[in-house]
Amino acid sequence: MKLTVCIGSSCHIKGSRQVVEQLQRLINENNVADKVTLSGAFCMGKCQQGVCVTFNDNFYSVTPANVEAFFKNEVMAKV
């Protein structure tokens, strides 16, 4: 399963670094590193929608404040 976070300038300003760091921690804490691949990408073209994240080809708008809920509800539900 591929989890990609936009690290372009707009998403960076909105907290993409914190989102990436929290996702790395959550992947390790939940022992799913063998099932979930985390990567970064430059601009996904949806700059107004917050930190852009794709997971299994689905788009999500994630913030540092809701990343844990996103991980639990979307990622862990499919692992």
Secondary structure, DSSP 8 states (H G I E B T S, - for coil): -EEEEE-SHHHHHTTHHHHHHHHHHHHHHTT-TTT-EEEEES--S-GGGSEEEEETTEEEEE-TTTHHHHIIIIIHHH-
